[in-house]
Amino acid sequence: METIAHLKRGEKGIIGNYSTELIPVKLQELGCLPGNEVQLIQLSPFKDLLYLNINGSFFAIRKETAALIEIAKVA
């Protein structure tokens, strides 16, 4: 199972299923929904935050949260 936390800089994926109880509502409001494309833009210096682009929304999430969201990588 690959998750957003497995993405390398510049890679893209399509968000799959995840538990809505574990993901903050704010992320869902920003477009972190199944079927949307996600791209890893940058990692923080200590690699604990991931800066993402999801359907034109740019924001950072913690690696622990990213590890809960399944994806299918896009070539």
ABEGO torsion letter per residue (X at the ends): XBBAAABBBGBBBBBBBBBAAABBAAAAAAGBBBGBBBBBABBBAAGABBBBBBGGBBBBBBAAAAAABBBBBBX
